[in-house]
Every structure is written in C-alpha cells, then in structure tokens.
C-alpha cells in the first residue's frame, strides 16, 4: 500500500485540476454561446423576468391553475410527496383536491378532471400540465374574465406543445406561457 | 401508435445502435490500440503520469491492482470528508449552505466514492458549489474505478496464461479521459442549448406572474448532469434529481440522459466480446441481460400508464396514468421506462418519484437492484454477471458430469468459494440491514413516510439501493440521521468493494492457470442452453433470497389494494 500512496495523491491532484477546473470551465464557456448564457430559460414579459421552465403557483381563479405541488412551488428546494399509492391519508388528500376543483369550476363533470390536476409532480416545480388540464378550466376562466370559451380554446390550441419532432413523448402546455398569453388577450 | 411508447422505443434502439461501435472503441482503448482521439489524449495522459511519477506500462497482478484501487479510493474518501465538513468556510458558496454533519459527510462521501450516490441531503441546501464540483469529480473517477477493474478482468480472459493484468492507473485514467469525458462533453453541449443552467451566481429571487416572491436555486448544472448519467452515478444536483425542470428541462434531454446512462453498461458487454475476441459470448451475455431487462420494464410501463386504481375509483379522468410524483413533460410511460433502466444499471437517478410508483412497479425496481447484473453499472455490471457465469458453469458442469471450465480455465474450489461468498453477500447485506431497521422501530418505523406494507418497502428499498450501489430511494424515508447515515454507509462500502475484489480475484486466479484448449468435451458457454442456465441461476438466487421480503412489502401492498 505504501508505494501507492504518493502516486495516488499526485494523480488525484492532477485529475482534480482537470475535471474540477478545466472541464466545468469548458462547459461554462460553451454555455456563453447558448441562449441566456447558461442562466436557464429566461423570458421577459412587461419588464419582469421569469424562468419559463420553473413552474409557478397559480391559485387565483382568473389564471389557469398549475398542478398541485408538495413544495408549494418554492424553487429554493424541490421534491415530490413520496406518498405510496395505497396511503389512505394521501387518497383523502386527492379526494379533497377533486372536491375543491369542482367547487371552483361549476358545470364541470368529475370525469373531465385529468389526473395530473389532482396529483403532485415529482419536482414540485412542474412547469407543464396536460392539454385536458387546460381545457377543463376554460369555463371558469371564461366567466371570470368575460372572454368567450371559443377564444380560450383557440389560445390553448396555440400554446399546446406537440411531442418532440411530432412523434416522441406526451403533448403538454407550459402553464406560465399560457397565463402570460391569457393576460395579453385583452 | 402512442407517442409516449414511440419515445421509449427510440430511446432503447438509439442506445443499442450506439453501444456496439462504442463497445468496439472501448476494447481498442483498453488494448492500447490506435483511436481517433489519440492526438488529444496521448499528450494529456503523458502529463498526468509524469507529474504523478507513474509508469502506465508497468504490469500489475490482481493483488497489486486491488491495492492500487483501494489506496486511491481512500485518498478520495479523506479529501471528500474534509471538503464536505468545511464547505461553509471554503469559496464558491453563494447560497451560504452550512457544513455537513460528520455522519452525513461520511455517508455522502462514501456514497459518491463507491459510485452509488445515495443522497441524504438536498443539493439546493446541503452542498456548496465547490462541494458539487467535488462530487462531480468523484462521479468521473468512481465510474473509472469500476471500469478499470473490469478492464483487468478483460485482460485476464484474453491471455492464455498470465499473471499480469495491465496497469490499474492506466485503465483508470483512460476510462475517465477517453470514454467518460468525450460522451459527457457532447451531452453537456446539448444540455446548455436545451436550457440547462451553467452559472455560478447562486439563488435568484424574482416575482411570479401572480405576484408572489419566489427564490430559484441554480448552479453549474450542465457540467454535473452528463457525468452523473454517463458514469452511472445518479446523484442529483437538486433534491428532485432528474425530475427537476433545471436538471431535465425537455423531453429531448430526458431521452439524452436516458441514452447517456444506458449506453456504457451495454457497450461494456460488447467491449468484452471484442476484447477477448469472443463475440458470440458477448451476444449470449447481452441476450440474457436484455431478456431480464424487458421482463422487468414492460410490466412497469404498463402499470404506470394504467395508473392508480384507487384514484381511478374516484371517478376522474385517469388516462394519463399514475401522475403522482411524475412530470407532465416526461409522462407516465417514459417515467416507468426510466425507473427500470436506472435500477438495472446502477445509476439511481430518477425522473419520477419511485416512492409513488405502483406497488408492483416498486417490486420490479427492487428486483432490478437485487439482481444488479442486467447490464449493471459501468464496469461493475459485467463483474457481477461474471459471478453468475461462474455459478452457472459449476452447476451445469455437475449436471452433465464434466469438469467445470470457462474460457479454457478450470473452475476449482477456490474460485467457487469466492463466487458463492459474493453471490450471498448481496442478500446478506440487504436482508440483515432491513431486519435490523425493522426490529428497532425508533430507528426504522419512526422515519417512514407511509404506513403499512409500503413503509416496509421504504426500508427494504433503502438497503437494496445501498448494497446494489444504486442510489435511488423511496425518498419519503427520513434518512438524514445517525442510524441511516452510518448503517447504509457500511453497506455501501461492503456492497462496492467486495463485489469488485471477488471477480477480479477469480479472474486473476483463472488467468494464472494452464490453458486447456477447447475440445468436444468442453462445456460450451456461448450457446442458448447455457444462457438459459445462467438465467435460471439468476432467478433462483434472486427469488429464493428475496421473495419473502418482497411478499411483505410490495406484493402485500398490491393485494391490499384490490
């Protein structure tokens, strides 16, 4: 073991220089060529900056609600509920979310509520929801904002992000972008 | 066809297509043959070895290999403890995160040194950027360590009779610079253009559209995430790991991260075949692994897409599947697929919360780690598989009444003893750990996030993940305390180094034996029949040792939900 200690320390030293300084610096340099210089997907709207891919809490009736979150969309942390599928307390919570949703969205049938609107995401910061999750909120927002339902349906169609290359993965909608577009409608 | 299913098929196909040429490349790297990256890396490695006064051409026998491996791992461990316990006072800490407690630093350092990346902290609040960069270093070299051990085994089976299995340092550095680094850089370029942050500016405060103040953690994520996957490490930059929208911003990054973690474990199998010039053997191994993988992954995709029956019973539209703990941009299918890829190989990164998987999906995730040899981690996967091959050779040798031989070498009592010890070590560590934690409710039950059978699964998962050096978790478990940090720390050490030393020792012993040319009497090890025997050995070992514990956890939960 003795004859390996010094080489091991020296080799660690040079590899640390290479992998902890040279490599991250190279990636950082490449990132400067990327949009927003590696600061994340930033968008600006009316002078305010947002991360388009960090979900925000939307709880007011005039906005499309985002998915439930177990970290309340506090992006200084992240995480899911980690509740097991058979957990009674958890199932009661889901039931309560369904009931709340129905109270705020009169005229909606239970069977129209998509599952992503009543379950928390893995990160607690999910920036997206499903197309059905937007559609099911149209009635409420139309009434609240005095906009025709057809106009909102059109907005949803515009904001729907197709699967990657049209072929791979789910369809989805970015909630923040949808709500920004909604604010711009007037 | 459903676009979510198409996405999965593309991910699997793209991995397989790339794994064959990469396997060929890896074989060339270890054999010291010319490759197209020589002009870049020859001079670089010369500098590395000159400064550290190592002669990379000097051969080592299997014992010297292991001594060198363990020594440098001890150096990394000590350095890691120092950094994580002092990070508060060191530079690059814009978020002012505190020092780690000694037990947490012990667990974290061990876990990254052994390529497991079990995390009892959250990246946002638990480590400084310096700490993250240090952990990233360990992600490179721990993967390189596993691959270097595998390379020594490759050499042992290529030569007719030898005691020299190449140079450990040479294999370690080549694995890091010529295999892990190029793939990581390519992925990093994709990632920064897909909106993954690469900044050192710390937390950002902004106002949401609705008017709330929000704080957003950022960091040098795009350098960290590629090697996290390519090195089958899996430790997340953020608490939510690959579910975090900064760590996995789009469906494309999801596919690339999947490809990145899957490609080397597959390629190592082909590299073995090319290196020892027995392609048919590699194909046999690959087939067994793939059948095992498919048997686990297909049910998971199905169950996650079908969703939670208890929620379906509430009368809502459940067509998206089990969305608890899953991201809308990834979807249930790709989450189910990832949950098995990350557990059959030893990555342990997650893009959905495994704690919220359907009961039998959770069982398959556990089984994947219990077997730990369907592809397996970078390098170590093939070492684990070698143990099953040795067992299968011995059993089939007994069945047909021939001397057990593998690649022209007699398998004798000594090798069999080592193989048996290693095969039994994994269930021993998992079941004893789980038994102890369950027996003391103050340590076990009080830290659970779910009641009943699922709670037991949380304990079982934590030890399985530790022993398999996987690092994923049923993350509801409150695991940052003395009991979990220390007990899993020791399981991690034993579950890493013994399964490396064992197979290398077997290979070293076999390499020193006289080569017996193949004849009509030789048991063929590259046939379908032999593949079946290996598969049966794996099933028997896994089923016999783990079925009772699975029956108490996921299986019981499944039936309680009907």
Interface residues (C-beta under 8 A of the other chain):
Chain A: X1 X4 X5 X6 X7 X8 X9 X10 X11 X12 X13 X14 X15 X16 X18 X19 X20 X23 X24 X26 X27 X28 X30 X31 X34 X35 X36 X37 X38 X39 X40 X41 X45 X48 X49 X50 X51 X53 X54 X55 X56 X57 X58 X59 X60 X63 X67 X73 X74 X75 X76 X77 X78 X79 X80 X81 X82 X83 X84 X85 X86 X87 X88 X90 X91 X94 X95 X98 X110 X111 X112 X113 X114 X115 X116 X118 X119 X120 X121 X122 X123 X124 X125 X126 X127 X128 X129 X130 X132 X163 X164 X167 X168 X169 X170 X171 X172 X176 X179 X180 X183
Chain B: X3 X4 X6 X7 X10 X44 X47 X48 X51 X52 X53 X54 X67 X68 X70 X71 X72 X75 X76 X79 X122 X124 X125 X133 X134 X136 X137 X140 X141 X169 X173 X176 X177 X181 X184 X185 X188 X189 X192 X193 X195 X196 X197 X198 X199 X200 X201 X203 X204 X206 X207 X208 X209 X210 X212 X214 X215 X216 X217 X218 X220 X222 X223 X238 X239 X240 X243 X244 X245 X246 X249 X250 X251 X252 X254 X255 X307 X308 X310 X311 X314 X315 X316 X317 X318 X319 X320 X321 X322 X323 X324 X325 X326 X327 X328 X329 X330 X331 X334 X335 X350 X351 X352 X353 X355 X356 X357 X358 X359 X449 X450 X451 X452 X453 X454 X455 X457 X474 X475 X476 X557 X560 X561
